[in-house]
């Protein structure tokens, strides 16, 4: 296929292919000397030198769900600030609403959930934009989160080192499970009952998609080389992004990956691989073995589940899952339920 023919092919739903995105970044992105961390595969946020402190900034949308988007948008953006070792502090949002179906109640409900989620994390809601937009079938919200941190405490995905253990909090796939329950609720209630449906919908809050607490605990507990928030594309994509950023390989212990029980049920129901399913709520941490044991014990003490799921090796070893190559997902498994 010629380059011209390839350029006219439609791209699939979800994130851009990593190779294509990396090419675009190299070709079109220009930064000044104050940009400490710019756009790069695997890095969760940008970092700007503001004198005495670093400003950490992130933007992310909510597109796959319409319900509770006000809560979602705060958590996913705050998570990426925290993985850099910073505290999320200020939030702006652009809210795009569909014509003919938007009511004052809908708008106020979204504002209310954004406000409450901000208050829970001590974040200031300080600006944004709202409009009713042509061509939408559901609300779309794009958030920008800002945080700050002291210099010298920055944690980057590229900091992952050979010999590190890979620790994962909670399990997979918290966000994907909640999204499936909300999008296929009627079908799931008929098959598994109201209690099961409520439990899976509630994954948004319990175990919860926020990893801010776990990330800040990790920073304070000892030496942490890298943290990453696996979101779209699931745990597998998160590991590939971490590997790409740090130019390392990984050996992943398949039996150690905690797949949450309701997630397993839903994945079997819809033919999905949990490794490639939206995984907000889990936190990947790369740190020395002795520190991983210490942090694992601390999490256990605080009621946070965690597992050591692998180790970091030389880049030439690639990424393996048991005796096989770690699967790569060009798009999130959640997209399969939207085919109809």
C-alpha positions as CSV (number, residue, x, y, z in Angstrom):
1,X,0.0,0.0,0.0
2,X,1.3,3.4,-0.9
3,X,1.8,6.2,1.6
4,X,-1.0,8.2,-0.1
5,X,-3.5,5.3,0.2
6,X,-2.5,4.7,3.8
7,X,-3.2,8.4,4.6
8,X,-6.8,8.0,3.4
9,X,-7.7,5.1,5.7
10,X,-10.0,5.8,8.6
11,X,-8.4,5.5,12.0
12,X,-10.1,3.3,14.6
13,X,-12.1,4.5,17.6
14,X,-9.9,5.3,20.6
15,X,-6.4,6.6,21.1
16,X,-4.2,7.3,18.1
17,X,-1.7,4.4,17.3
18,X,1.4,5.1,19.4
19,X,3.8,5.1,16.4
20,X,1.7,7.7,14.6
21,X,1.3,9.9,17.6
22,X,5.0,9.7,18.3
23,X,5.7,10.8,14.7
24,X,3.3,13.8,15.1
25,X,4.9,14.9,18.3
26,X,8.4,14.8,16.8
27,X,7.3,16.6,13.7
28,X,5.1,19.4,15.1
29,X,5.8,20.0,18.8
30,X,8.1,22.8,19.8
31,X,8.7,23.8,23.4
32,X,10.8,26.4,25.2
33,X,13.4,26.0,27.9
34,X,10.9,26.2,30.7
35,X,9.1,23.1,29.6
36,X,10.7,20.4,31.9
37,X,8.5,17.6,30.6
38,X,6.8,18.0,27.3
39,X,4.6,15.7,25.2
40,X,6.0,12.2,25.1
41,X,4.6,8.7,24.9
42,X,4.1,7.4,28.5
43,X,4.3,10.6,30.4
44,X,1.1,11.5,32.1
45,X,1.4,15.3,32.3
46,X,3.5,18.2,31.3
47,X,5.8,20.1,33.7
48,X,6.7,23.8,33.5
49,X,9.3,25.6,35.5
50,X,7.6,28.4,37.3
51,X,10.5,29.6,39.4
52,X,10.4,28.2,42.9
53,X,8.1,25.4,42.0
54,X,7.0,23.3,39.0
55,X,3.5,23.7,37.5
56,X,2.1,20.3,36.4
57,X,-0.7,20.4,33.8
58,X,-2.9,17.8,32.2
59,X,-5.9,17.7,29.9
60,X,-8.2,14.8,29.3
61,X,-11.8,14.3,28.0
62,X,-14.6,12.0,29.0
63,X,-16.2,10.6,25.9
64,X,-17.4,7.0,26.4
65,X,-20.0,7.7,29.1
66,X,-22.7,10.4,29.7
67,X,-23.6,9.5,33.2
68,X,-21.6,10.9,36.1
69,X,-19.1,12.6,33.7
70,X,-18.7,15.4,36.3
71,X,-17.1,12.9,38.7
72,X,-15.2,11.1,36.0
73,X,-13.5,14.2,34.6
74,X,-12.0,15.3,38.0
75,X,-10.7,11.8,38.8
76,X,-9.0,11.0,35.5
77,X,-7.3,14.4,35.3
78,X,-6.3,14.5,39.0
79,X,-4.8,11.0,38.7
80,X,-2.3,12.1,36.0
81,X,-1.2,15.0,38.1
82,X,-0.6,12.7,41.1
83,X,1.5,10.2,39.1
84,X,4.1,13.0,38.6
85,X,4.3,13.4,42.3
86,X,2.3,16.6,42.5
87,X,-0.9,17.6,44.2
88,X,-3.9,18.5,41.9
89,X,-5.0,22.0,42.8
90,X,-6.9,23.9,40.0
91,X,-9.4,22.7,37.4
92,X,-10.9,24.1,34.2
93,X,-13.5,22.4,32.0
94,X,-15.0,22.7,28.5
95,X,-18.5,21.2,28.5
96,X,-20.1,20.5,25.1
97,X,-23.7,19.6,25.2
98,X,-26.1,18.1,22.5
99,X,-28.8,20.3,21.0
100,X,-32.5,19.4,21.6
101,X,-31.8,17.1,24.5
102,X,-30.0,19.4,27.0
103,X,-32.0,20.7,29.9
104,X,-31.1,23.0,32.8
105,X,-31.3,20.0,35.1
106,X,-28.7,18.1,33.1
107,X,-26.3,21.0,33.1
108,X,-26.8,21.6,36.8
109,X,-26.3,17.9,37.6
110,X,-22.9,18.0,35.8
111,X,-21.9,21.2,37.5
112,X,-22.9,19.7,40.9
113,X,-20.9,16.5,40.4
114,X,-17.8,18.5,39.2
115,X,-18.1,20.7,42.3
116,X,-18.4,17.9,44.8
117,X,-15.6,15.9,43.3
118,X,-13.4,19.0,43.4
119,X,-14.2,19.5,47.1
120,X,-13.4,15.9,47.9
121,X,-9.8,16.4,46.6
122,X,-9.5,20.1,47.7
123,X,-9.3,21.3,44.1
124,X,-10.5,24.8,43.0
125,X,-12.9,24.9,40.1
126,X,-11.5,28.1,38.5
127,X,-12.8,28.4,34.9
128,X,-13.8,26.9,31.6
129,X,-16.5,27.1,28.9
130,X,-20.0,25.7,28.3
131,X,-22.0,25.5,25.0
132,X,-24.7,23.5,23.3
133,X,-23.0,22.1,20.2
134,X,-24.3,20.7,16.8
135,X,-23.7,17.0,16.0
136,X,-23.4,15.5,19.5
137,X,-25.5,12.6,20.9
138,X,-24.2,12.9,24.4
139,X,-22.4,15.4,26.6
140,X,-18.7,15.7,26.1
141,X,-16.4,17.2,28.8
142,X,-12.8,18.1,28.4
143,X,-10.9,18.9,31.6
144,X,-7.6,20.7,32.4
145,X,-6.1,20.0,35.7
146,X,-3.2,22.0,37.2
147,X,-1.0,21.1,40.1
148,X,2.2,22.2,41.7
149,X,5.2,20.6,43.4
150,X,8.6,21.3,44.8
151,X,11.5,20.9,42.5
152,X,13.6,17.8,43.1
153,X,10.5,15.6,43.7
154,X,9.4,15.1,40.1
155,X,8.5,11.5,39.2
156,X,8.6,10.6,35.5
157,X,7.6,7.5,33.6
158,X,11.1,7.6,32.0
159,X,12.6,7.1,35.4
160,X,11.8,3.3,35.4
161,X,15.1,1.3,36.0
162,X,16.2,-2.2,35.2
163,X,15.8,-4.2,38.4
164,X,12.7,-2.4,39.6
165,X,9.7,-4.3,40.7
166,X,6.3,-3.4,39.2
167,X,3.6,-2.9,41.7
168,X,-0.1,-2.5,40.8
169,X,-2.8,-1.2,43.1
170,X,-6.3,-2.4,43.5
171,X,-6.8,-4.5,40.3
172,X,-8.3,-4.4,36.8
173,X,-10.4,-3.1,35.2
174,X,-12.2,-0.8,37.5
175,X,-13.2,1.9,35.0
176,X,-14.1,-0.5,32.2
177,X,-16.3,-2.5,34.5
178,X,-18.3,0.6,35.5
179,X,-18.6,1.8,32.0
180,X,-19.9,-1.5,30.7
181,X,-22.5,-1.6,33.5
182,X,-23.7,1.9,32.7
183,X,-23.9,1.3,28.9
184,X,-25.4,-2.2,29.0
185,X,-27.4,-1.9,32.2
186,X,-30.7,-3.3,31.0
187,X,-29.1,-6.4,29.5
188,X,-27.0,-7.1,32.5
189,X,-29.8,-6.7,35.0
190,X,-31.8,-9.3,33.1
191,X,-28.9,-11.7,33.0
192,X,-27.3,-11.2,36.5
193,X,-29.8,-9.3,38.6
194,X,-30.2,-5.8,40.1
195,X,-27.6,-6.4,42.9
196,X,-24.9,-7.4,40.4
197,X,-25.7,-4.4,38.2
198,X,-25.6,-1.9,41.1
199,X,-22.3,-3.4,42.3
200,X,-20.6,-3.1,38.9
201,X,-22.0,0.4,38.3
202,X,-20.6,1.4,41.7
203,X,-17.0,0.4,40.7
204,X,-16.7,4.1,39.8
205,X,-16.7,4.8,43.6
206,X,-15.7,1.4,45.1
207,X,-13.0,0.4,44.6
208,X,-13.0,3.8,42.8
209,X,-11.2,5.2,39.9
210,X,-9.1,7.7,41.9
211,X,-5.5,6.9,42.6
212,X,-4.5,10.2,44.1
213,X,-4.2,8.9,47.6
214,X,-2.1,5.9,46.6
215,X,0.2,8.0,44.4
216,X,0.9,10.5,47.1
217,X,1.4,7.7,49.7
218,X,4.0,6.2,47.3
219,X,5.9,9.4,47.0
220,X,6.1,9.8,50.8
221,X,7.0,6.2,51.5
222,X,10.4,6.0,49.9
223,X,12.2,5.7,46.6
224,X,9.8,5.6,43.6
225,X,11.3,5.7,40.2
226,X,8.1,5.9,38.1
227,X,4.3,5.9,38.3
228,X,1.8,5.6,35.5
229,X,-2.0,5.7,35.3
230,X,-3.3,3.0,32.9
231,X,-6.4,4.4,31.3
232,X,-7.6,3.8,27.7
233,X,-6.1,0.6,26.4
234,X,-5.9,-1.0,29.8
235,X,-3.1,-2.3,31.9
236,X,-1.3,-3.7,28.8
237,X,-1.2,-0.4,27.1
238,X,-0.1,1.3,30.3
239,X,2.8,-1.1,30.6
240,X,3.8,-0.5,27.0
241,X,3.7,3.2,27.5
242,X,5.9,3.0,30.6
243,X,8.3,0.7,28.7
244,X,8.4,3.1,25.8
245,X,9.1,6.1,28.0
246,X,11.9,4.4,29.9
247,X,13.4,2.3,27.1
248,X,13.2,-0.9,29.2
249,X,11.6,-4.3,28.9
250,X,9.3,-6.1,31.4
251,X,8.5,-9.5,32.6
252,X,4.9,-9.6,33.8
253,X,3.6,-12.4,36.0
254,X,0.2,-13.2,34.6
255,X,-1.0,-15.1,37.7
256,X,-0.2,-12.0,39.9
257,X,-2.4,-9.6,38.0
258,X,-5.6,-9.1,40.1
259,X,-8.6,-9.2,37.7
260,X,-11.6,-8.1,39.8
261,X,-14.3,-10.7,39.8
262,X,-17.1,-8.7,38.3
263,X,-14.7,-7.5,35.6
264,X,-13.9,-11.1,34.7
265,X,-17.7,-11.9,34.4
266,X,-18.3,-9.0,32.1
267,X,-15.3,-9.7,30.0
268,X,-16.4,-13.3,29.5
269,X,-19.9,-12.0,28.7
270,X,-18.8,-9.6,25.9
271,X,-15.7,-11.4,24.7
272,X,-13.2,-8.8,26.1
273,X,-9.7,-9.2,27.3
274,X,-9.4,-7.5,30.8
275,X,-5.7,-6.6,30.0
276,X,-6.9,-4.2,27.3
277,X,-9.9,-2.7,29.1
278,X,-10.0,0.9,30.5
279,X,-8.1,0.6,33.8
280,X,-8.4,3.9,35.7
281,X,-8.4,3.1,39.4
282,X,-5.2,1.0,39.2
283,X,-1.8,2.6,39.6
284,X,1.4,1.2,38.1
285,X,4.5,1.9,40.2
286,X,8.1,1.0,39.4
287,X,10.5,1.0,42.4
288,X,13.4,-1.0,43.9
289,X,12.4,-4.4,45.3
290,X,13.0,-3.4,48.9
291,X,10.9,-0.4,48.6
292,X,8.1,-2.3,46.8
293,X,7.8,-4.6,49.7
294,X,7.7,-1.7,52.1
295,X,5.0,0.1,50.1
296,X,3.0,-3.1,49.6
297,X,2.9,-3.5,53.4
298,X,1.9,0.1,53.9
299,X,-0.9,-0.2,51.4
300,X,-2.1,-3.4,53.2
301,X,-2.1,-1.5,56.5
302,X,-4.2,1.3,55.0
303,X,-6.7,-1.2,53.4
304,X,-5.4,-0.7,49.8
305,X,-4.9,-3.9,47.8
306,X,-1.7,-4.2,45.8
307,X,0.3,-6.8,44.0
308,X,3.8,-7.1,42.6
309,X,3.0,-8.1,39.0
310,X,6.4,-8.1,37.4
311,X,10.0,-6.7,37.1
312,X,11.8,-4.4,34.8
313,X,14.5,-5.8,32.5
314,X,16.7,-4.7,29.6
315,X,14.9,-3.3,26.6
316,X,16.1,-6.1,24.3
317,X,14.0,-8.6,26.3
318,X,10.8,-6.8,25.3
319,X,7.6,-7.2,27.2
320,X,6.5,-10.7,28.2
321,X,3.5,-12.2,29.9
322,X,4.5,-15.6,31.3
323,X,6.0,-17.4,28.3
324,X,4.3,-15.2,25.7
325,X,4.6,-11.7,24.5
326,X,2.4,-9.2,26.4
327,X,-0.6,-8.5,24.1
328,X,-0.9,-5.1,22.5
329,X,-4.2,-3.4,22.1
330,X,-4.5,-0.9,19.2
331,X,-7.7,0.2,20.7
332,X,-9.4,-0.2,24.0
333,X,-11.5,-3.4,24.4
334,X,-14.5,-1.2,25.6
335,X,-15.0,-0.1,21.9
336,X,-16.3,-3.6,21.1
337,X,-19.5,-2.9,23.1
338,X,-20.2,0.3,21.0
339,X,-20.1,-1.5,17.6
340,X,-23.9,-1.6,17.5
